[in-house]
C-alpha cells in the first residue's frame, strides 16, 4: 500500500514522542488545537487504571490500510462515503457529527491505492490541517434539498463530475465505485457518467470489524470513561430525582472526559422498564424502584462504550421476583459470553446461544450479540428464532469486538432487567473489556 502524505503536514512524527510537545496518544499538547480529544481528567484516570492510550497517528494509518485492503480484495476503484462515522474511520476528521447524520454535507473518497479526498462543510479546511493522510479538502457534497433546493440535480452532477475526475486520475480504467449511502440525485449523476456503483457499507463494515492494538486501546479508554461516568451517575441516583436528571449525569461525565455524544436516551425506571426501549423522561424515581439503562455512549476518540446495568434506587432490598429475573439475565450473558472464541461461525454462534425462556421470548432484545467500534457495527447476531439463512458468512476473528446483551421482562411484568458487556475476541478466546460491577443486592 502506497499512502502519500500532503505537503502541508502540521505534525512532524519524529517529534511525536517528546512529552513536552505531545500528549500520551501522540496528539499535540496545544491548548488551542482544533481537533477533539481526551481531557487531562481522562488521561489521569487512564494512568491510574494502567490503560495505555492509543497512538493516534498509527491508528489512523491502520484504519486507512483496512479500507484499502477491502477495496483491493473486491477489485474496486475506490469508496465514496457520506456516513459521518465512515468518514471519521477513514479520515479521523469530525465536523458537526450529529448534524451531518441528517444533513449530508460531508463526504470522503478513498482510491484503492489510498488517495484520500474529503469534502467538508464550507469554511472548515482548518479542521483537517492536522491530518496528513487527507490529501485534499474540497467543498460541494451538499446536494440535499435543504442546501440545494431547486438545484439539487445540478449540484449533484457537479459533485459526480469531481468524483469521475478523481477516479480517472487515481484509479486507471476501473469504474467500480463502492458508495455507502448517498442522495438519489448523486446515484443518478454517477450512473450517467458510467460509474458502476456497489455496496459501500459492506466495504466499510468489513474494514471496521477487525481492530488492531491501537483501536482496542482507544476502546479501552472509551469504556473506562463511560464507567467513570456510570459511577458518578450511580452515586447521584436517589429517590426524588428524575430519569432525565440521571441521564444528564451520564452525559456530563462523558463530555468532561472528552467523549462526544450519547446515541440514545434509553434509561427508565420502575414500571417504565417494561417493555424496554422507553427513553429517559420526567418520571420521579422512588425508593426501591428498578433503574435500567443502556449507555450507547460515543466516548473519547469516537469509540463506542455500549454497556447496560440495572440498579435499585435507594438502599432498598430487591424483591424476590427482581432477584430471580436479574440472576437469570446475568446467567444469560455470562453463558453467551463464554461461547466466544476465534474460528466460530456466526451462524453456529446463533444456534449455540442460550435461548430465553418462553415467557421472556416475546419481548426479547433484537440481538444476542452485536459488533461494536465507532458505534454499533457488523455483525448483528440474532436469536435462533430470528435467524435468516444467508445473512452471515463470517467467523469470529481476533480483533473483533462484540457486545453481549439481554433484556429480561415478561409481557405485563412489573419491571425488566437490562444487562450488557463489551468483549474482545482474542487469539485464544475472549477478554471482557467491561469492569463495571453488577449490583450485589440482586445476588444475595
C-alpha beads as a LAMMPS data file, in Angstrom:
LAMMPS data file: protein, C-alpha beads

444 atoms
443 bonds

1 atom types
1 bond types

-500.0 500.0 xlo xhi
-500.0 500.0 ylo yhi
-500.0 500.0 zlo zhi

Masses

1 110.0

Atoms # bond

1 1 1 0.000 0.000 0.000
2 1 1 1.386 3.383 -1.022
3 1 1 -0.201 6.189 1.006
4 1 1 1.114 9.621 0.080
5 1 1 1.185 12.478 2.573
6 1 1 0.280 16.086 1.927
7 1 1 2.848 18.846 1.694
8 1 1 1.066 20.923 4.343
9 1 1 1.646 18.424 7.132
10 1 1 1.448 20.130 10.524
11 1 1 2.784 17.360 12.765
12 1 1 6.329 16.060 12.485
13 1 1 6.218 12.359 13.512
14 1 1 9.854 12.474 14.645
15 1 1 8.768 14.865 17.418
16 1 1 5.705 12.865 18.411
17 1 1 7.308 11.227 21.435
18 1 1 8.600 14.428 23.016
19 1 1 6.326 14.517 26.065
20 1 1 6.581 18.285 26.358
21 1 1 5.118 18.661 22.867
22 1 1 2.748 15.724 22.648
23 1 1 0.171 14.012 24.808
24 1 1 0.324 10.285 25.624
25 1 1 -1.714 9.490 22.493
26 1 1 0.681 11.232 20.083
27 1 1 -1.526 14.302 19.591
28 1 1 -0.107 17.818 20.091
29 1 1 -0.070 19.345 23.539
30 1 1 -1.698 22.525 22.280
31 1 1 -4.345 24.247 24.338
32 1 1 -5.705 25.934 21.212
33 1 1 -5.744 22.953 18.857
34 1 1 -8.736 22.359 16.590
35 1 1 -9.071 18.591 16.956
36 1 1 -11.241 16.990 19.610
37 1 1 -9.698 14.656 22.146
38 1 1 -9.498 13.462 25.745
39 1 1 -9.164 15.861 28.649
40 1 1 -6.469 15.802 31.316
41 1 1 -9.030 14.214 33.652
42 1 1 -9.348 11.276 31.271
43 1 1 -5.579 10.838 30.876
44 1 1 -5.153 10.895 34.672
45 1 1 -7.857 8.276 35.198
46 1 1 -6.438 6.032 32.472
47 1 1 -2.975 6.253 34.014
48 1 1 -4.422 5.226 37.386
49 1 1 -6.133 2.253 35.678
50 1 1 -2.921 1.427 33.757
51 1 1 -4.702 1.827 30.446
52 1 1 -2.417 2.758 27.557
53 1 1 -3.844 5.436 25.252
54 1 1 -3.699 4.728 21.527
55 1 1 -1.022 6.149 19.262
56 1 1 -3.331 8.225 17.081
57 1 1 -1.089 8.698 14.005
58 1 1 -0.565 4.914 13.836
59 1 1 -4.268 4.256 14.443
60 1 1 -5.193 6.489 11.501
61 1 1 -2.751 4.727 9.206
62 1 1 -4.089 1.310 10.205
63 1 1 -7.708 2.255 9.581
64 1 1 -6.913 3.595 6.128
65 1 1 -4.977 0.412 5.349
66 1 1 -8.046 -1.643 6.291
67 1 1 -10.184 0.290 3.789
68 1 1 -7.571 -0.060 1.049
69 1 1 -7.296 -3.787 1.703
70 1 1 -11.054 -4.248 1.331
71 1 1 -11.075 -2.254 -1.912
72 1 1 -8.259 -4.276 -3.399
73 1 1 -9.830 -7.591 -2.389
74 1 1 -13.011 -6.614 -4.228
75 1 1 -11.268 -5.061 -7.262
76 1 1 -12.931 -1.732 -6.552
77 1 1 -11.577 1.584 -7.798
78 1 1 -12.463 3.302 -4.544
79 1 1 -15.116 4.013 -1.963
80 1 1 -17.242 7.117 -1.544
81 1 1 -18.700 7.667 1.920
82 1 1 -21.307 10.057 3.302
83 1 1 -21.921 8.342 6.649
84 1 1 -20.205 10.565 9.273
85 1 1 -18.812 7.541 11.114
86 1 1 -17.290 6.090 7.947
87 1 1 -15.770 9.494 7.223
88 1 1 -14.407 9.501 10.781
89 1 1 -12.985 5.997 10.371
90 1 1 -11.240 6.906 7.117
91 1 1 -10.016 10.423 7.909
92 1 1 -10.369 10.803 11.696
93 1 1 -11.911 14.200 10.962
94 1 1 -15.017 15.409 12.774
95 1 1 -17.351 18.256 11.989
96 1 1 -20.836 18.515 13.480
97 1 1 -21.167 14.723 13.605
98 1 1 -24.815 14.594 14.655
99 1 1 -25.930 17.395 12.342
100 1 1 -24.345 15.721 9.342
101 1 1 -26.145 12.448 10.043
102 1 1 -29.281 14.086 8.648
103 1 1 -27.667 16.846 6.578
104 1 1 -25.161 15.010 4.338
105 1 1 -22.790 17.946 3.825
106 1 1 -19.566 15.918 4.059
107 1 1 -18.127 13.065 2.013
108 1 1 -14.839 11.235 1.608
109 1 1 -13.266 9.346 -1.276
110 1 1 -10.512 6.742 -0.985
111 1 1 -8.910 5.152 -4.015
112 1 1 -7.673 1.566 -3.968
113 1 1 -4.153 2.994 -3.623
114 1 1 -5.056 5.078 -0.566
115 1 1 -5.533 8.574 -2.024
116 1 1 -7.932 10.368 0.335
117 1 1 -10.146 13.330 -0.510
118 1 1 -12.527 14.965 1.964
119 1 1 -15.446 17.195 1.004
120 1 1 -16.142 19.254 4.113
121 1 1 -18.668 21.864 5.140
122 1 1 -17.777 25.277 3.777
123 1 1 -15.127 27.211 5.671
124 1 1 -13.878 24.113 7.510
125 1 1 -10.477 23.437 5.917
126 1 1 -8.678 24.219 9.170
127 1 1 -10.357 21.245 10.886
128 1 1 -8.267 18.830 8.815
129 1 1 -4.884 20.583 8.900
130 1 1 -3.510 18.085 11.444
131 1 1 -4.390 15.032 9.298
132 1 1 -1.657 14.303 6.733
133 1 1 -3.450 11.275 5.260
134 1 1 -6.127 13.598 3.872
135 1 1 -4.580 14.710 0.588
136 1 1 -7.239 17.195 -0.490
137 1 1 -10.061 19.116 1.169
138 1 1 -12.878 20.213 -1.131
139 1 1 -16.437 21.511 -0.889
140 1 1 -19.592 20.694 -2.825
141 1 1 -21.014 17.467 -1.378
142 1 1 -24.094 19.304 -0.056
143 1 1 -26.627 18.453 -2.738
144 1 1 -29.503 17.625 -0.404
145 1 1 -32.646 19.701 -0.725
146 1 1 -32.160 21.996 2.269
147 1 1 -28.849 23.184 0.789
148 1 1 -29.566 22.971 -2.945
149 1 1 -33.369 23.360 -3.267
150 1 1 -34.228 23.548 -6.957
151 1 1 -30.600 22.994 -7.976
152 1 1 -30.236 19.502 -6.441
153 1 1 -29.673 17.778 -9.793
154 1 1 -27.235 20.438 -10.977
155 1 1 -25.201 20.323 -7.768
156 1 1 -25.213 16.513 -7.754
157 1 1 -23.952 16.468 -11.339
158 1 1 -21.147 18.860 -10.404
159 1 1 -20.154 16.645 -7.474
160 1 1 -20.315 13.476 -9.605
161 1 1 -18.028 15.078 -12.181
162 1 1 -15.429 15.652 -9.458
163 1 1 -15.673 12.020 -8.381
164 1 1 -15.338 10.945 -12.007
165 1 1 -12.213 13.086 -12.413
166 1 1 -10.709 11.577 -9.270
167 1 1 -11.384 8.056 -10.475
168 1 1 -9.780 8.773 -13.847
169 1 1 -6.757 10.357 -12.158
170 1 1 -6.198 7.745 -9.438
171 1 1 -7.976 4.538 -10.461
172 1 1 -6.979 3.901 -14.046
173 1 1 -9.725 2.308 -16.132
174 1 1 -11.534 0.771 -13.140
175 1 1 -15.066 2.228 -12.977
176 1 1 -16.287 0.206 -9.989
177 1 1 -17.051 2.513 -7.058
178 1 1 -18.411 1.498 -3.653
179 1 1 -20.829 4.002 -2.064
180 1 1 -22.116 3.687 1.490
181 1 1 -25.174 5.976 1.233
182 1 1 -25.952 8.948 -0.926
183 1 1 -28.831 11.148 -2.047
184 1 1 -30.639 9.663 -5.049
185 1 1 -29.559 12.552 -7.275
186 1 1 -25.935 11.559 -6.716
187 1 1 -26.600 7.973 -7.802
188 1 1 -28.317 9.190 -10.965
189 1 1 -25.462 11.574 -11.792
190 1 1 -22.753 8.954 -11.311
191 1 1 -24.698 6.415 -13.317
192 1 1 -24.876 8.865 -16.234
193 1 1 -21.100 9.095 -16.162
194 1 1 -20.752 5.317 -16.441
195 1 1 -19.725 4.675 -12.838
196 1 1 -20.602 1.162 -11.653
197 1 1 -21.870 1.591 -8.068
198 1 1 -21.661 -1.232 -5.491
199 1 1 -22.433 -1.561 -1.778
200 1 1 -20.015 0.593 0.183
201 1 1 -21.447 -0.431 3.547
202 1 1 -20.043 -3.907 3.016
203 1 1 -16.602 -2.416 2.395
204 1 1 -16.642 -0.196 5.467
205 1 1 -18.247 -2.718 7.839
206 1 1 -15.697 -5.404 6.954
207 1 1 -12.860 -2.895 7.243
208 1 1 -14.037 -1.739 10.656
209 1 1 -14.726 -5.197 12.071
210 1 1 -11.072 -6.055 12.928
211 1 1 -9.310 -3.749 15.364
212 1 1 -5.565 -3.554 15.988
213 1 1 -3.991 -2.863 19.383
214 1 1 -4.324 0.903 18.969
215 1 1 -8.041 0.655 18.258
216 1 1 -8.505 -1.664 21.219
217 1 1 -6.608 0.806 23.410
218 1 1 -8.897 3.597 22.183
219 1 1 -11.891 1.421 23.025
220 1 1 -10.484 0.631 26.491
221 1 1 -10.193 4.382 27.046
222 1 1 -13.785 4.956 25.929
223 1 1 -15.094 2.146 28.146
224 1 1 -13.134 3.478 31.128
225 1 1 -14.507 6.987 30.580
226 1 1 -18.011 5.583 30.316
227 1 1 -17.624 3.584 33.519
228 1 1 -16.351 6.652 35.378
229 1 1 -19.490 8.478 34.247
230 1 1 -21.606 5.490 35.332
231 1 1 -20.040 5.562 38.805
232 1 1 -20.840 9.269 39.053
233 1 1 -24.412 8.610 37.977
234 1 1 -24.852 5.744 40.437
235 1 1 -23.528 7.920 43.275
236 1 1 -26.079 10.623 42.461
237 1 1 -29.125 8.409 41.896
238 1 1 -31.502 8.660 44.850
239 1 1 -35.230 8.829 45.478
240 1 1 -36.699 12.102 44.283
241 1 1 -34.575 12.724 41.176
242 1 1 -35.932 12.238 37.687
243 1 1 -34.792 9.888 34.957
244 1 1 -33.516 12.825 32.934
245 1 1 -31.524 14.026 35.946
246 1 1 -29.740 10.664 35.990
247 1 1 -29.213 10.594 32.238
248 1 1 -27.744 14.118 32.306
249 1 1 -25.122 12.977 34.832
250 1 1 -24.021 10.219 32.440
251 1 1 -23.884 12.703 29.561
252 1 1 -21.897 15.197 31.658
253 1 1 -19.411 12.540 32.753
254 1 1 -18.774 11.569 29.159
255 1 1 -18.230 15.116 27.955
256 1 1 -15.827 16.211 30.706
257 1 1 -13.517 13.339 29.694
258 1 1 -13.531 14.262 26.019
259 1 1 -16.352 11.964 24.979
260 1 1 -18.541 13.020 22.110
261 1 1 -22.224 12.103 22.442
262 1 1 -24.751 9.507 23.568
263 1 1 -26.720 7.952 20.730
264 1 1 -29.931 7.244 22.642
265 1 1 -31.719 8.169 25.875
266 1 1 -32.532 4.589 26.887
267 1 1 -32.823 4.934 30.660
268 1 1 -36.028 4.121 32.513
269 1 1 -37.240 3.315 35.989
270 1 1 -39.971 1.441 37.836
271 1 1 -42.782 0.180 35.586
272 1 1 -41.262 2.063 32.632
273 1 1 -38.536 -0.611 32.468
274 1 1 -41.155 -2.949 30.939
275 1 1 -41.424 -3.021 27.984
276 1 1 -37.911 -1.946 27.019
277 1 1 -36.784 0.963 24.829
278 1 1 -38.560 3.686 26.782
279 1 1 -36.310 6.734 26.884
280 1 1 -35.461 8.926 29.859
281 1 1 -38.313 11.194 30.828
282 1 1 -39.584 13.314 33.701
283 1 1 -40.583 10.362 35.920
284 1 1 -39.530 10.942 39.533
285 1 1 -37.817 7.862 40.901
286 1 1 -38.933 6.387 44.213
287 1 1 -37.177 4.358 46.887
288 1 1 -36.929 0.737 45.760
289 1 1 -37.502 1.430 42.049
290 1 1 -35.645 -0.520 39.412
291 1 1 -33.435 1.721 37.242
292 1 1 -32.140 0.233 33.969
293 1 1 -30.154 1.851 31.170
294 1 1 -28.089 1.285 28.041
295 1 1 -25.197 3.745 27.687
296 1 1 -24.936 3.781 23.847
297 1 1 -22.119 6.207 24.505
298 1 1 -19.626 7.561 21.966
299 1 1 -16.633 8.329 24.109
300 1 1 -13.115 9.703 23.620
301 1 1 -11.591 9.129 20.165
302 1 1 -15.108 8.489 18.846
303 1 1 -15.213 4.887 20.129
304 1 1 -18.383 3.376 21.495
305 1 1 -18.900 2.106 25.029
306 1 1 -22.162 0.175 24.910
307 1 1 -22.866 -1.107 28.421
308 1 1 -26.070 -1.859 30.304
309 1 1 -26.728 -2.179 34.007
310 1 1 -29.782 -2.366 36.276
311 1 1 -29.803 -0.890 39.783
312 1 1 -32.114 -0.397 42.748
313 1 1 -32.856 3.216 43.696
314 1 1 -32.033 3.961 47.319
315 1 1 -30.917 1.401 49.888
316 1 1 -33.877 -0.917 49.355
317 1 1 -33.705 -4.699 49.054
318 1 1 -34.865 -6.045 45.669
319 1 1 -37.966 -8.224 45.691
320 1 1 -37.686 -11.977 45.215
321 1 1 -39.064 -11.557 41.688
322 1 1 -36.491 -8.879 40.817
323 1 1 -33.664 -11.013 42.170
324 1 1 -34.787 -14.031 40.167
325 1 1 -35.008 -12.319 36.802
326 1 1 -31.784 -10.386 37.432
327 1 1 -29.917 -13.623 38.157
328 1 1 -31.417 -15.247 35.082
329 1 1 -30.381 -12.272 32.951
330 1 1 -26.858 -12.346 34.362
331 1 1 -26.586 -16.084 33.738
332 1 1 -27.747 -15.444 30.170
333 1 1 -24.981 -13.002 29.250
334 1 1 -22.314 -14.951 31.144
335 1 1 -23.272 -18.173 29.371
336 1 1 -23.284 -16.467 25.978
337 1 1 -20.012 -14.652 26.670
338 1 1 -18.338 -17.968 27.482
339 1 1 -19.080 -19.192 23.946
340 1 1 -16.966 -16.535 22.267
341 1 1 -13.755 -17.678 20.591
342 1 1 -11.965 -17.222 17.269
343 1 1 -12.970 -19.532 14.446
344 1 1 -16.613 -19.818 15.470
345 1 1 -19.041 -19.120 12.632
346 1 1 -21.739 -16.516 13.244
347 1 1 -24.485 -18.958 12.267
348 1 1 -23.110 -21.521 14.731
349 1 1 -22.983 -18.849 17.433
350 1 1 -26.650 -18.092 16.788
351 1 1 -27.583 -21.737 17.239
352 1 1 -25.403 -22.200 20.332
353 1 1 -26.501 -19.081 22.216
354 1 1 -28.706 -19.597 25.251
355 1 1 -32.382 -19.083 24.337
356 1 1 -34.721 -17.070 26.505
357 1 1 -37.458 -18.914 28.427
358 1 1 -40.808 -18.772 26.659
359 1 1 -42.446 -16.096 28.767
360 1 1 -39.493 -13.748 28.168
361 1 1 -39.037 -14.536 24.484
362 1 1 -41.834 -12.294 23.232
363 1 1 -40.090 -9.150 24.494
364 1 1 -36.590 -10.394 23.663
365 1 1 -33.914 -7.940 22.651
366 1 1 -33.257 -7.682 18.901
367 1 1 -29.801 -9.303 19.111
368 1 1 -27.841 -11.643 21.344
369 1 1 -24.544 -10.073 20.245
370 1 1 -23.540 -7.197 18.008
371 1 1 -20.260 -5.785 16.800
372 1 1 -19.021 -2.519 18.248
373 1 1 -16.399 0.038 17.247
374 1 1 -17.110 3.672 16.429
375 1 1 -20.741 2.692 17.035
376 1 1 -22.788 -0.498 16.806
377 1 1 -21.185 -2.336 13.902
378 1 1 -21.244 -5.599 11.955
379 1 1 -22.184 -8.310 12.782
380 1 1 -25.703 -8.361 14.186
381 1 1 -26.213 -11.792 15.765
382 1 1 -29.862 -12.673 16.325
383 1 1 -31.652 -15.196 18.491
384 1 1 -32.167 -18.543 16.774
385 1 1 -35.853 -17.877 16.045
386 1 1 -34.896 -14.668 14.226
387 1 1 -32.096 -16.185 12.157
388 1 1 -32.363 -15.758 8.385
389 1 1 -30.408 -18.118 6.148
390 1 1 -27.668 -16.440 4.121
391 1 1 -27.428 -13.380 6.333
392 1 1 -23.869 -14.088 7.539
393 1 1 -20.828 -15.733 6.016
394 1 1 -18.417 -14.730 8.753
395 1 1 -16.392 -16.343 11.514
396 1 1 -15.120 -14.684 14.675
397 1 1 -11.529 -13.455 14.432
398 1 1 -9.062 -11.959 16.904
399 1 1 -9.536 -8.209 16.997
400 1 1 -13.319 -8.344 16.687
401 1 1 -15.263 -6.669 19.484
402 1 1 -18.784 -7.669 20.422
403 1 1 -21.414 -6.605 22.912
404 1 1 -23.282 -9.377 24.707
405 1 1 -26.664 -8.262 25.942
406 1 1 -30.061 -9.306 27.185
407 1 1 -33.378 -7.879 28.229
408 1 1 -35.434 -9.935 30.690
409 1 1 -39.006 -8.787 31.003
410 1 1 -42.211 -10.775 30.592
411 1 1 -45.283 -9.288 28.966
412 1 1 -47.222 -7.413 31.642
413 1 1 -44.446 -7.864 34.210
414 1 1 -43.799 -5.254 36.886
415 1 1 -40.283 -4.442 35.634
416 1 1 -37.478 -5.561 33.322
417 1 1 -33.745 -6.178 33.628
418 1 1 -31.182 -4.969 31.071
419 1 1 -27.531 -6.113 31.156
420 1 1 -24.710 -5.795 28.609
421 1 1 -20.931 -6.229 28.476
422 1 1 -18.362 -5.348 25.803
423 1 1 -15.974 -8.157 24.815
424 1 1 -12.820 -8.575 22.689
425 1 1 -12.113 -11.730 20.678
426 1 1 -8.503 -12.765 21.363
427 1 1 -6.158 -15.348 19.848
428 1 1 -7.164 -17.881 22.492
429 1 1 -10.732 -16.942 23.397
430 1 1 -12.074 -13.619 24.619
431 1 1 -11.454 -10.780 27.064
432 1 1 -14.234 -8.854 28.774
433 1 1 -13.388 -5.163 28.405
434 1 1 -16.082 -4.223 30.930
435 1 1 -15.079 -3.646 34.556
436 1 1 -18.287 -2.195 35.938
437 1 1 -19.676 -4.452 38.702
438 1 1 -23.126 -5.954 38.815
439 1 1 -25.400 -4.940 41.694
440 1 1 -24.717 -7.350 44.566
441 1 1 -28.104 -6.653 46.111
442 1 1 -29.707 -8.771 43.404
443 1 1 -27.293 -11.632 44.005
444 1 1 -27.553 -12.190 47.757

Bonds

1 1 1 2
2 1 2 3
3 1 3 4
4 1 4 5
5 1 5 6
6 1 6 7
7 1 7 8
8 1 8 9
9 1 9 10
10 1 10 11
11 1 11 12
12 1 12 13
13 1 13 14
14 1 14 15
15 1 15 16
16 1 16 17
17 1 17 18
18 1 18 19
19 1 19 20
20 1 20 21
21 1 21 22
22 1 22 23
23 1 23 24
24 1 24 25
25 1 25 26
26 1 26 27
27 1 27 28
28 1 28 29
29 1 29 30
30 1 30 31
31 1 31 32
32 1 32 33
33 1 33 34
34 1 34 35
35 1 35 36
36 1 36 37
37 1 37 38
38 1 38 39
39 1 39 40
40 1 40 41
41 1 41 42
42 1 42 43
43 1 43 44
44 1 44 45
45 1 45 46
46 1 46 47
47 1 47 48
48 1 48 49
49 1 49 50
50 1 50 51
51 1 51 52
52 1 52 53
53 1 53 54
54 1 54 55
55 1 55 56
56 1 56 57
57 1 57 58
58 1 58 59
59 1 59 60
60 1 60 61
61 1 61 62
62 1 62 63
63 1 63 64
64 1 64 65
65 1 65 66
66 1 66 67
67 1 67 68
68 1 68 69
69 1 69 70
70 1 70 71
71 1 71 72
72 1 72 73
73 1 73 74
74 1 74 75
75 1 75 76
76 1 76 77
77 1 77 78
78 1 78 79
79 1 79 80
80 1 80 81
81 1 81 82
82 1 82 83
83 1 83 84
84 1 84 85
85 1 85 86
86 1 86 87
87 1 87 88
88 1 88 89
89 1 89 90
90 1 90 91
91 1 91 92
92 1 92 93
93 1 93 94
94 1 94 95
95 1 95 96
96 1 96 97
97 1 97 98
98 1 98 99
99 1 99 100
100 1 100 101
101 1 101 102
102 1 102 103
103 1 103 104
104 1 104 105
105 1 105 106
106 1 106 107
107 1 107 108
108 1 108 109
109 1 109 110
110 1 110 111
111 1 111 112
112 1 112 113
113 1 113 114
114 1 114 115
115 1 115 116
116 1 116 117
117 1 117 118
118 1 118 119
119 1 119 120
120 1 120 121
121 1 121 122
122 1 122 123
123 1 123 124
124 1 124 125
125 1 125 126
126 1 126 127
127 1 127 128
128 1 128 129
129 1 129 130
130 1 130 131
131 1 131 132
132 1 132 133
133 1 133 134
134 1 134 135
135 1 135 136
136 1 136 137
137 1 137 138
138 1 138 139
139 1 139 140
140 1 140 141
141 1 141 142
142 1 142 143
143 1 143 144
144 1 144 145
145 1 145 146
146 1 146 147
147 1 147 148
148 1 148 149
149 1 149 150
150 1 150 151
151 1 151 152
152 1 152 153
153 1 153 154
154 1 154 155
155 1 155 156
156 1 156 157
157 1 157 158
158 1 158 159
159 1 159 160
160 1 160 161
161 1 161 162
162 1 162 163
163 1 163 164
164 1 164 165
165 1 165 166
166 1 166 167
167 1 167 168
168 1 168 169
169 1 169 170
170 1 170 171
171 1 171 172
172 1 172 173
173 1 173 174
174 1 174 175
175 1 175 176
176 1 176 177
177 1 177 178
178 1 178 179
179 1 179 180
180 1 180 181
181 1 181 182
182 1 182 183
183 1 183 184
184 1 184 185
185 1 185 186
186 1 186 187
187 1 187 188
188 1 188 189
189 1 189 190
190 1 190 191
191 1 191 192
192 1 192 193
193 1 193 194
194 1 194 195
195 1 195 196
196 1 196 197
197 1 197 198
198 1 198 199
199 1 199 200
200 1 200 201
201 1 201 202
202 1 202 203
203 1 203 204
204 1 204 205
205 1 205 206
206 1 206 207
207 1 207 208
208 1 208 209
209 1 209 210
210 1 210 211
211 1 211 212
212 1 212 213
213 1 213 214
214 1 214 215
215 1 215 216
216 1 216 217
217 1 217 218
218 1 218 219
219 1 219 220
220 1 220 221
221 1 221 222
222 1 222 223
223 1 223 224
224 1 224 225
225 1 225 226
226 1 226 227
227 1 227 228
228 1 228 229
229 1 229 230
230 1 230 231
231 1 231 232
232 1 232 233
233 1 233 234
234 1 234 235
235 1 235 236
236 1 236 237
237 1 237 238
238 1 238 239
239 1 239 240
240 1 240 241
241 1 241 242
242 1 242 243
243 1 243 244
244 1 244 245
245 1 245 246
246 1 246 247
247 1 247 248
248 1 248 249
249 1 249 250
250 1 250 251
251 1 251 252
252 1 252 253
253 1 253 254
254 1 254 255
255 1 255 256
256 1 256 257
257 1 257 258
258 1 258 259
259 1 259 260
260 1 260 261
261 1 261 262
262 1 262 263
263 1 263 264
264 1 264 265
265 1 265 266
266 1 266 267
267 1 267 268
268 1 268 269
269 1 269 270
270 1 270 271
271 1 271 272
272 1 272 273
273 1 273 274
274 1 274 275
275 1 275 276
276 1 276 277
277 1 277 278
278 1 278 279
279 1 279 280
280 1 280 281
281 1 281 282
282 1 282 283
283 1 283 284
284 1 284 285
285 1 285 286
286 1 286 287
287 1 287 288
288 1 288 289
289 1 289 290
290 1 290 291
291 1 291 292
292 1 292 293
293 1 293 294
294 1 294 295
295 1 295 296
296 1 296 297
297 1 297 298
298 1 298 299
299 1 299 300
300 1 300 301
301 1 301 302
302 1 302 303
303 1 303 304
304 1 304 305
305 1 305 306
306 1 306 307
307 1 307 308
308 1 308 309
309 1 309 310
310 1 310 311
311 1 311 312
312 1 312 313
313 1 313 314
314 1 314 315
315 1 315 316
316 1 316 317
317 1 317 318
318 1 318 319
319 1 319 320
320 1 320 321
321 1 321 322
322 1 322 323
323 1 323 324
324 1 324 325
325 1 325 326
326 1 326 327
327 1 327 328
328 1 328 329
329 1 329 330
330 1 330 331
331 1 331 332
332 1 332 333
333 1 333 334
334 1 334 335
335 1 335 336
336 1 336 337
337 1 337 338
338 1 338 339
339 1 339 340
340 1 340 341
341 1 341 342
342 1 342 343
343 1 343 344
344 1 344 345
345 1 345 346
346 1 346 347
347 1 347 348
348 1 348 349
349 1 349 350
350 1 350 351
351 1 351 352
352 1 352 353
353 1 353 354
354 1 354 355
355 1 355 356
356 1 356 357
357 1 357 358
358 1 358 359
359 1 359 360
360 1 360 361
361 1 361 362
362 1 362 363
363 1 363 364
364 1 364 365
365 1 365 366
366 1 366 367
367 1 367 368
368 1 368 369
369 1 369 370
370 1 370 371
371 1 371 372
372 1 372 373
373 1 373 374
374 1 374 375
375 1 375 376
376 1 376 377
377 1 377 378
378 1 378 379
379 1 379 380
380 1 380 381
381 1 381 382
382 1 382 383
383 1 383 384
384 1 384 385
385 1 385 386
386 1 386 387
387 1 387 388
388 1 388 389
389 1 389 390
390 1 390 391
391 1 391 392
392 1 392 393
393 1 393 394
394 1 394 395
395 1 395 396
396 1 396 397
397 1 397 398
398 1 398 399
399 1 399 400
400 1 400 401
401 1 401 402
402 1 402 403
403 1 403 404
404 1 404 405
405 1 405 406
406 1 406 407
407 1 407 408
408 1 408 409
409 1 409 410
410 1 410 411
411 1 411 412
412 1 412 413
413 1 413 414
414 1 414 415
415 1 415 416
416 1 416 417
417 1 417 418
418 1 418 419
419 1 419 420
420 1 420 421
421 1 421 422
422 1 422 423
423 1 423 424
424 1 424 425
425 1 425 426
426 1 426 427
427 1 427 428
428 1 428 429
429 1 429 430
430 1 430 431
431 1 431 432
432 1 432 433
433 1 433 434
434 1 434 435
435 1 435 436
436 1 436 437
437 1 437 438
438 1 438 439
439 1 439 440
440 1 440 441
441 1 441 442
442 1 442 443
443 1 443 444
